[in-house]
Each structure stands twice: as C-alpha cells, then as structure tokens.
Amino acid sequence: MIRALVYFLQNNADIKSIAPYRIYPVVLPEGQPTPSLTYQRIASIHLPSLDSTIGMTRTRIQIDAWGRTYGDADELRKVVIQALSGRTINYEGTHIQNILPLSDMDMFDHDAVLYQARTEFYIFH
C-alpha cells in the first residue's frame, strides 16, 4: 500500500512541480533541499468481512510537508491534500479505494530550522 501511495505522490504533476522526487520515508535526510515530503504509517486496522476473511484495511498515514518558510510547507501540504482526497489508486496489484484527510498540525523543527506542515489521512485498501 505504501509503495502505491509513494508512486502516486512521485508522479502527481502538482506535487512534482513543488517537490520533484523529494519524498522520503519517516525522516527527512539531513541537508535535503526543500520543499520536501516525508511519510509514515501510523497504524492499520483490519476490517473483517462477513465471511471472516481480512476484507478491507484502514491505514492511518502521516504525511509531513517541509519547507524553509511556513508558506512553502503549507502550500505543499495543500497540494498533497487536494491530490489525495477521495482518490482511488491502483498500482502493482494494490487497490486503494478511498483516501480521507483526518487532521492537520503545524510545527517547527528548531534543529533543522524547518517548518513542518503535517496531515494525517485514512487510507482504505
């Protein structure tokens, strides 16, 4: 599921225009140019179907937009939300049925001197 999401983010024209291929798992590598994105899986809940199989899974994903200015981070976050909201993605046998924004948060990393605009999503797959 993560591979499908990252593939979509890397190939979305609006995201590529701001942060071309600057999408990293969990931690932003030191010294990377910004704006950039990081992503991580927070938790997954398996939703069994009536016939006792696994059925759907609801995964909570965190995507952080990073920028030297708050405006850069916030703009990238808005583009990511617009690109993912309600989206269906099919990639290499993975079917993401629906993506819903859940919450937003603004932060500042004093060590890296970067603004962080966080959004969490529910992804059903």
C-alpha positions as CSV (number, residue, x, y, z in Angstrom):
1,M,0.0,0.0,0.0
2,I,2.8,2.4,0.9
3,R,4.5,1.7,-2.5
4,A,1.3,2.6,-4.3
5,L,0.9,5.8,-2.3
6,V,4.5,6.9,-2.9
7,Y,4.3,6.1,-6.6
8,F,1.2,8.3,-6.9
9,L,2.9,11.2,-4.9
10,Q,6.0,11.0,-7.0
11,N,4.1,11.1,-10.3
12,N,1.5,13.7,-9.4
13,A,2.2,16.7,-11.6
14,D,1.3,19.3,-9.0
15,I,3.5,17.7,-6.3
16,K,6.4,17.2,-8.8
17,S,6.3,20.9,-9.6
18,I,7.0,21.8,-6.0
19,A,9.0,18.9,-4.6
20,P,10.3,16.8,-7.5
21,Y,11.1,13.3,-6.2
22,R,11.8,14.7,-2.7
23,I,9.6,12.2,-0.9
24,Y,11.2,10.2,2.0
25,P,10.1,7.5,4.5
26,V,9.8,8.6,8.1
27,V,12.8,11.1,8.4
28,L,13.8,13.9,6.2
29,P,17.5,13.3,5.3
30,E,19.8,16.0,6.6
31,G,20.7,18.7,4.1
32,Q,18.0,17.8,1.6
33,P,16.5,20.6,-0.4
34,T,13.0,21.8,0.5
35,P,10.1,21.8,0.0
36,S,10.1,18.0,0.6
37,L,7.7,15.4,1.9
38,T,8.1,12.6,4.5
39,Y,5.5,9.8,5.1
40,Q,5.0,7.1,7.6
41,R,2.3,4.5,8.6
42,I,0.9,5.3,12.0
43,A,-1.4,2.2,12.3
44,S,-3.5,-0.2,10.4
45,I,-6.9,-1.8,11.4
46,H,-8.1,-4.8,9.6
47,L,-11.8,-4.8,9.0
48,P,-13.1,-8.4,8.6
49,S,-15.8,-9.2,6.1
50,L,-18.9,-11.3,6.7
51,D,-17.2,-14.4,5.5
52,S,-14.4,-14.0,8.2
53,T,-11.7,-13.0,5.8
54,I,-9.5,-10.0,6.3
55,G,-11.5,-7.8,4.0
56,M,-10.6,-4.1,3.9
57,T,-7.8,-2.5,5.9
58,R,-7.9,1.1,7.2
59,T,-4.5,2.6,7.5
60,R,-3.6,5.9,9.1
61,I,-0.8,7.6,7.2
62,Q,1.1,10.8,8.2
63,I,2.5,13.0,5.5
64,D,4.7,15.9,6.5
65,A,5.4,18.8,4.2
66,W,8.7,20.5,5.0
67,G,9.9,24.0,4.0
68,R,12.3,26.8,4.8
69,T,9.2,29.0,5.2
70,Y,5.8,28.3,6.7
71,G,4.3,29.3,3.3
72,D,6.4,26.7,1.4
73,A,5.4,23.9,3.8
74,D,1.7,24.9,3.9
75,E,1.5,25.2,0.1
76,L,2.9,21.8,-0.4
77,R,0.5,20.4,2.3
78,K,-2.5,21.9,0.5
79,V,-1.4,20.4,-2.8
80,V,-1.0,16.9,-1.2
81,I,-4.4,17.1,0.4
82,Q,-6.0,18.2,-2.9
83,A,-4.2,15.4,-4.8
84,L,-5.1,12.6,-2.3
85,S,-8.6,13.5,-1.1
86,G,-11.1,10.9,-2.2
87,R,-8.5,9.4,-4.6
88,T,-8.6,5.8,-5.8
89,I,-5.2,4.4,-6.7
90,N,-4.3,1.1,-8.5
91,Y,-0.6,0.2,-8.6
92,E,1.0,-3.2,-9.0
93,G,-1.9,-5.2,-7.6
94,T,-2.6,-2.8,-4.8
95,H,-6.0,-1.2,-4.8
96,I,-6.5,1.9,-2.6
97,Q,-10.2,2.6,-2.5
98,N,-10.5,5.9,-0.8
99,I,-8.2,8.4,0.9
100,L,-9.7,10.8,3.5
101,P,-7.9,13.7,5.3
102,L,-8.1,13.3,9.0
103,S,-6.2,16.1,10.8
104,D,-3.6,18.8,10.3
105,M,-0.9,20.2,12.5
106,D,1.8,22.9,12.2
107,M,5.2,22.5,13.8
108,F,8.8,23.9,13.6
109,D,11.9,21.8,13.9
110,H,14.5,24.0,15.7
111,D,17.4,21.7,15.0
112,A,16.8,21.6,11.2
113,V,15.4,25.1,11.1
114,L,12.4,23.9,9.0
115,Y,8.7,24.3,9.1
116,Q,6.6,21.2,9.2
117,A,3.0,21.0,8.0
118,R,1.6,17.6,9.0
119,T,-1.6,15.9,7.7
120,E,-2.9,12.5,8.6
121,F,-5.0,10.5,6.3
122,Y,-7.2,7.4,6.5
123,I,-6.5,5.1,3.5
124,F,-8.8,2.2,2.8
125,H,-7.3,-0.7,0.9
